[in-house]
């Protein structure tokens, strides 16, 4: 026996089990509604053998081409320091396209912001449709439960959101084993149905899917919007890569998730070939009558876990957006002292809860919600493919011929799904698009406003070295007081306004004065040896720039300790931290539309104070009001 290999195998198995609970919850609950919606009478299709086999063929090849080949074998390779997700991909691309390719960089940033905004829209629909689909199993048992499906679903969803503030560290360890049981259960039920009707397996032949299109023409294209429901959640494979690594996610899909999903889908098809009336709910038609209530409970718990994964993903996305400068500072709570990824964002949790419950009340059933579902995800997947093309060219240095051969089919498939999903816009698909548009406006406005603010400081204040030179060599030396002072600056190498005001009105400087700037890089993590750049400016002045990745949490007291190791030593318990409380005034020409300027000013007022965000001891903070007119 080879011990190292054995240890490595155990770690892969452990990580794979954890990935099952977090990564595959969304796509793992898709069988609850996909086949039912694809063959719904609303699309004008009847449940015939040809139609069942055609839809199964489309679902099979969607899982193979979109999830397995595109995401598992290609997208997962485009990691940003081991991290995934659309913002991480955007940061990777923009980091590689600077200088002469600034126009391309702007396009990539725009795509990344809008893709991230779309994920928030998806984050409201996924919990609603999965929980509703699971609870609707009660109607299969008895119609007496029909009036209570919506209230029960709302109660479950409210409970899911309300427990978020307690963190998921304890219950998270149960997610993996439970989803493993879920996959084993749905795979077994599907296999049992296939044994009774093995002819359903001919649907692996892509000709059945092609025949479906030739039979129905443009109507066949419309059904792709429902077929796409089978791959929703595929984006999570990439987004959660940083938590588990590439290999456990690949192994979990190929060995557990994909086989179980395919067995269940083909099992539903087998049932429909013999009992077309089962289209009312083919997933629960697989379940023996005596196991129906246990299966409803199992499905509901799986839906809760799928919802939890989406909510956690929204928290992680928000953290990335804040650190990359696309959202104002929000209150982010760490719910685990051991795992940095265990976070809770109260305002995002509240907004998601209100939107999700509103969707359940507004749409009333999973079938109605399916009309809105998929629009955001198809658009996000299309954006991911476009960004992936730039990675292939800029990072992997592939030729255009190779890129076309690999990414070309992905673009065609994504466009087909996207065009099909756009037919859902009048029937509810407008909601995720509207939500995404509003979030995009907020994110783009905040980014543009912060750039305008940075330009304002650079154009109207001195560089820090010029400031020191003017004060100590060409002016009257100010009075020096004992102790150390740290002045936070949002713009590196520029004298912060609060430092100028302190000197102007108090007419003093400290024995040791530090101008500290915290910069977030386009990469996920920054090596410790690259964390700080320290410049000694003379006369007790130092400029420190702290570099962090977008998956790291800046902490001022940690920076102080690192600075001491580089020779800038002072007692952090007696050091004063000087911050400027910015009050944004919008002038006649703010560099953006007036309404966007006012939105930026409002967002600035709502942003969390840097004291809490950067972990600065509040009893050591001195705040000075600063009015800035843009």
Secondary structure, DSSP 8 states (H G I E B T S, - for coil): --HHHHHHHHHHHHHHHHHHHHHSHHHHTGGGTHHHHHT-GGGT----HHHHHHHHHHHHHHIIIIIIIIIIHTGGG--BTTB-SHHHHHHHHHHHS-GGGHHHHHHHHHHHHHHHHHHHHHHHHHHHHHHHHHHTHHHHH-GGGGGGHHHHHHHHHHHHHHGGGG-SHHHHHHHHHHHHHHHHHHHHHHHHHHHHTGGGGGGGSHHHHHHHHHHHTHHHHHTHHHHGGGTTTHHHHHHTHHHH-HHHHHHHIIIIIHHHHHHHHHHHHHHHHH-GGGGGSHHHHTS-GGGHHHHHHHHHHHHHHHHHHHHHHHHHHHHHHHHTTSS-----EE--SS-TT-EE-HHHHHHHHHHHHHHHHHH-SHHHHHTTTTHHHHHHHHHHHHHHHHHHHHTS---HHHHHHHHHHHHHHHHHHHHHHHTTGGGTTHHHHHHHHHHHHHHHHHHHHHHHHHHHHHHHS-BHHHHHHHHHTSS---EEEEEEEEEE-SSTTB--HHHHHIIIII-EEEEEEEEEEEEE-SSS---GGGSEEEEEEETTEEEEEEEE-TTS---HHHHHHHHHHTT----TTT-EEEEEEEEEE--S--SS-HHHHHHHHHHHHHS--HHHHTT--GGGEEEEEEEEE-
